[in-house]
């Protein structure tokens, strides 16, 4: 499995990824076979995340009120729920999602120049 796909597949094990919490399934991949990311790969990943976040802000700024509401709702789905482990990565991800929505709303209020 490609390293990026493997990283995404771990999402289900980090406190929830959907309305029903963590997904219970096993990947038939030995994690010890996946080499760690190199510094160059981590730099490229950071660049892509920054670009993706800014594109997402732009898209949310042009989206409907319902889309903004859904984005906030999705953030609540990945936030820890009663009975689930509070994982710092998903807690931070949920806060970051709300922050992206708030930043998009800021750009909505500025309007075109």
FENGIKA-V809808 format. One record per residue. N is the residue number from 1. RES is the residue in one small letter. SS is DSSP state (H for helix, E for strand, C for the rest). PHI is phi in whole degrees, -180 to 180 (* if undefined). OMEGA is omega in whole degrees, 0 to 359 (none if undefined). Layout:
BEGIN
n=N res=RES ss=SS phi=PHI omega=OMEGA
n=N res=RES ss=SS phi=PHI omega=OMEGA
END
This chain:
BEGIN
n=1 res=x ss=C phi=* omega=178
n=2 res=x ss=C phi=-60 omega=183
n=3 res=x ss=H phi=-56 omega=180
n=4 res=x ss=H phi=-63 omega=178
n=5 res=x ss=H phi=-66 omega=179
n=6 res=x ss=H phi=-64 omega=179
n=7 res=x ss=H phi=-62 omega=178
n=8 res=x ss=H phi=-66 omega=181
n=9 res=x ss=H phi=-66 omega=178
n=10 res=x ss=H phi=-71 omega=180
n=11 res=x ss=H phi=-50 omega=182
n=12 res=x ss=H phi=-63 omega=182
n=13 res=x ss=H phi=-98 omega=185
n=14 res=x ss=C phi=-111 omega=172
n=15 res=x ss=C phi=98 omega=178
n=16 res=x ss=C phi=129 omega=180
n=17 res=x ss=C phi=-147 omega=181
n=18 res=x ss=C phi=-163 omega=185
n=19 res=x ss=C phi=-63 omega=182
n=20 res=x ss=C phi=-104 omega=178
n=21 res=x ss=C phi=82 omega=183
n=22 res=x ss=C phi=-60 omega=178
n=23 res=x ss=C phi=-83 omega=182
n=24 res=x ss=C phi=-98 omega=174
n=25 res=x ss=C phi=-153 omega=183
n=26 res=x ss=C phi=-113 omega=175
n=27 res=x ss=C phi=-94 omega=180
n=28 res=x ss=C phi=-88 omega=181
n=29 res=x ss=C phi=-131 omega=176
n=30 res=x ss=C phi=-83 omega=184
n=31 res=x ss=H phi=-63 omega=180
n=32 res=x ss=H phi=-71 omega=179
n=33 res=x ss=H phi=-82 omega=183
n=34 res=x ss=C phi=-92 omega=181
n=35 res=x ss=C phi=-70 omega=178
n=36 res=x ss=C phi=-66 omega=178
n=37 res=x ss=C phi=-68 omega=176
n=38 res=x ss=C phi=-80 omega=177
n=39 res=x ss=H phi=-59 omega=180
n=40 res=x ss=H phi=-62 omega=178
n=41 res=x ss=H phi=-67 omega=178
n=42 res=x ss=H phi=-66 omega=177
n=43 res=x ss=H phi=-63 omega=179
n=44 res=x ss=H phi=-62 omega=178
n=45 res=x ss=H phi=-63 omega=177
n=46 res=x ss=H phi=-61 omega=179
n=47 res=x ss=H phi=-59 omega=181
n=48 res=x ss=H phi=-66 omega=179
n=49 res=x ss=H phi=-65 omega=178
n=50 res=x ss=H phi=-60 omega=179
n=51 res=x ss=H phi=-63 omega=181
n=52 res=x ss=H phi=-63 omega=179
n=53 res=x ss=H phi=-62 omega=181
n=54 res=x ss=H phi=-67 omega=175
n=55 res=x ss=H phi=-65 omega=179
n=56 res=x ss=H phi=-65 omega=177
n=57 res=x ss=H phi=-60 omega=179
n=58 res=x ss=H phi=-61 omega=181
n=59 res=x ss=H phi=-67 omega=178
n=60 res=x ss=H phi=-66 omega=179
n=61 res=x ss=H phi=-62 omega=179
n=62 res=x ss=H phi=-95 omega=183
n=63 res=x ss=C phi=-81 omega=180
n=64 res=x ss=C phi=-80 omega=175
n=65 res=x ss=H phi=-60 omega=179
n=66 res=x ss=H phi=-64 omega=179
n=67 res=x ss=H phi=-65 omega=177
n=68 res=x ss=H phi=-65 omega=178
n=69 res=x ss=H phi=-62 omega=179
n=70 res=x ss=H phi=-65 omega=178
n=71 res=x ss=H phi=-64 omega=177
n=72 res=x ss=H phi=-65 omega=179
n=73 res=x ss=H phi=-63 omega=178
n=74 res=x ss=H phi=-63 omega=177
n=75 res=x ss=H phi=-60 omega=179
n=76 res=x ss=H phi=-70 omega=178
n=77 res=x ss=H phi=-68 omega=181
n=78 res=x ss=H phi=-91 omega=174
n=79 res=x ss=C phi=-71 omega=181
n=80 res=x ss=C phi=-60 omega=179
n=81 res=x ss=C phi=-112 omega=179
n=82 res=x ss=C phi=-53 omega=179
n=83 res=x ss=C phi=91 omega=180
n=84 res=x ss=C phi=-112 omega=180
n=85 res=x ss=C phi=-67 omega=175
n=86 res=x ss=C phi=-81 omega=181
n=87 res=x ss=C phi=-99 omega=184
n=88 res=x ss=H phi=-58 omega=181
n=89 res=x ss=H phi=-67 omega=181
n=90 res=x ss=H phi=-74 omega=176
n=91 res=x ss=H phi=-63 omega=178
n=92 res=x ss=H phi=-67 omega=179
n=93 res=x ss=H phi=-63 omega=179
n=94 res=x ss=H phi=-63 omega=178
n=95 res=x ss=H phi=-63 omega=180
n=96 res=x ss=H phi=-68 omega=177
n=97 res=x ss=H phi=-61 omega=179
n=98 res=x ss=H phi=-63 omega=177
n=99 res=x ss=H phi=-62 omega=178
n=100 res=x ss=H phi=-62 omega=178
n=101 res=x ss=H phi=-63 omega=180
n=102 res=x ss=H phi=-62 omega=178
n=103 res=x ss=H phi=-66 omega=178
n=104 res=x ss=H phi=-65 omega=178
n=105 res=x ss=H phi=-63 omega=176
n=106 res=x ss=H phi=-58 omega=181
n=107 res=x ss=H phi=-71 omega=175
n=108 res=x ss=H phi=-64 omega=184
n=109 res=x ss=H phi=-74 omega=179
n=110 res=x ss=H phi=-74 omega=180
n=111 res=x ss=C phi=74 omega=181
n=112 res=x ss=C phi=-69 omega=180
n=113 res=x ss=C phi=-99 omega=none
END
